Amino acid sequence: MAFEQLYRHLSAPIFGLVQRVLRDPAQSEEVAQEVFLELWRSATRYSPDRGSVLSWAMTIAHRKAVDRVRSAQASTERDTRMARAESARPFDEVTEVVAGRLEREQVRRCLGSLTDLQRESVLLAYYQGYTYREVAHLLDSPLGTVKTRLRDGLIRLRDCMGVTA
Amino acid sequence: MNNDVHTLTGAYVLDALSEMERRAFEDHMSGCGACSQEVAELRETTARLGLATAMNPPPQLWNRVRTATTQVRQLPPASGERVVVQPRKWATRVSVFAAAASLLVAAGIGVAWVTTNAQLQDKVAASQAELDKLQSVLSAPDARIGTTAVGSGGNATVAISLDRNQMVVLVRGLPPLPANKVYQAWFVSGKNVASAGLLGVSDGSMTSNDLSAAKGAEALAFTLEPSTGSKEPTSPVLATAKFSA
């Protein structure tokens, strides 16, 4: 059955990303399950001319993980997390996990081709689920600058990875 | 193109906009081809960042997902295509999805991410190229799909578009080839067969840009042939993949 195959081959990328954003394993499992149900529900609407299966699945996974983080934002937990992140230099940690655990040379090399500020902005937004306003606050930079950095950083990554759509 | 709005593609792809900004950007994007294209490319890019964090979930997750899918109904195809009821179209769409999923499997994407080896990048590049080719065929309005089991546990998937003169054949887990033999694919049209190409591997893909012999074909059949190929099949048909209507 196609869906079981899809699960088998996407469960590690999806679960890994969700857990990266959420940290908590129990919550991550819950959200990963929601992601797969959404993939199941909307499989009939997947259209290859809008992107690869992988990008479709990872887009849904990231959105769901971020939604979960934000719904917890109302509680003070998020504020504490933000305060802690500020002092803990989260970017270095993220870069290390990405590069070290999987030895993904390409990802590491391409992240290395970004300016420090582009890389920090992209990593905070993608792996920690911060909005660009929060990123601006964390990095003490103007909103417009962060918006531009996020886009320029991703464009540079795209070109470095040779991604097409 | 409104430059100020356009700079939001990055933040949008990273889910870094507020709900209101997100909706405003989606409104804008629906009328901005350049934005949609950029968003699609940047999404393929962030997907790679996501892959870098791959981690196996606890084994019970599959059981929970499987149980839950029995209680959730799949959506009908996008409303724009529902003006006329077209069961055939839906069937095609589902098989397109299945074919894309099986390609993902064939390409080894997923399993590969939790392993670390020197060939990984090559493998990724090769599967991406296969995926690109398949997507080019699948996005053709006249695209047709066929799949079939081959031997025990093997399968073959075919995507073909006569309009674009392109075909992608993907095989996985076929029985190992004896020395000096290849798999040969044949277009089947009624009682006529015509060679569609040779496949020298049990796992891999074959693409063809010359479909002059494919006109009127309703299926692709596979036989075992000498390594130089044959003019017509010289051994029994191993499997036949019928094209979707």
Interface residues (C-beta under 8 A of the other chain):
Chain A: A2 F3 E4 Q5 L6 Y7 R8 H9 L10 S11 A12 P13 I14 F15 G16 L17 Q19 R20 P25 E29 A32 Q33 F36 L37 W40 R41 S42 A43 T44 R45 Y46 S47 P48 D49 R50 G51 S52 V53 L54 S55 M58 T59 A61 H62 R63 V66 V97 V98 L102 E103 R104 E105 Q106 V107 V122 A125 Y126 Y127 G129 Y130 T131 Y132 R133 V135 V146 K147 T148 R149 L150 R151 D152 G153 L154 I155 L157 R158 M161 V163 T164 A165
Chain B: T7 L8 T9 G10 A11 V13 L14 D15 A16 L17 S18 Q37 A40 E41 L42 R43 E44 T45 T46 A47 R48 L49 G50 L51 A52 T53 A54 M55 N56 P57 P58 L61 W62 R64 V65 R66 A68 T69 V72 R73 Q74 L75 P76 P77 A78 W90 R93 V94 V96 F97 A98 A100 A101 S102 L103 L104 V105 I109 G110 V111 W113 V114 T116 Q121 V124 L131 D132 L134 Q135 L138 S139
